[in-house]
């Protein structure tokens, strides 16, 4: 089956297997490791190719020469008029010419057979190796392209983290000013226990999730509740520690807090 002038499978099986595995890798370290593996396999094929290439090239040249000699012999034998092409107008010259060509062909055939025995691979295996090297090179390009993409995504995430960190830093400075304006009550509005000697300011909706440092979003709670709540939203905090939602909401309404 052909598709727009190309075969259905434009590349070798090594390329498609490599791409299939590449899709499952989503980390830079994984891509780096995979690139090294592909490079090692490609290097092995290159070594086999370089070892056999000179022999294959020499054998190819000899086989071409044998074909040329056989063509000349066939041309002479097929049509008498072709003898004039080779300047063979006399019968003895014709016989000598054919005999010389056959002798040369036998000599070249023996040399070609000898070279075949020196080879570690067949012609088909050699071409498969060439295809494999090209396939591995294509996979390596795809690995590099995906690495660049992941690098950009990583830089983008780091940039967002820096922006958020800067925002949180400013919010915490503002929180220090707001804390001075907050009233401290004897009871913790979350658990109802004594607020203790070390009350701590809490963002009802946490800074890490977009909360703001405002009077409506901040209040003093006991140290124990502050340690437990950390970056949880109020709903998550109540659900996790099985607190009395109605009690907490009533206290926050009395304090004029938004939640």
Protein Blocks (a to p, Z undefined) as FASTA:
>chain_A
ZZehiafblbdfklmmmmmmmmmpccfklmmmmmmmmmmmmmmmmmmmmmmmmmmmmmmm
mmmmmmmmmmmmmmmmmpmklmmmnopabfklmmmmmmmmmmmmmmmmmmmmmmmmmpmb
dfklmmmmmmmmmmmmmmmmmmmmmmmmmmmmmmmmmmmmmmmmmmmmmmmmmmmmmmmm
pccdfbdfklopaebjmdcdddfbafknopacdfklgccddfklmmmnmmacfklmmmmn
opafklmmmmmmmnopaZZ
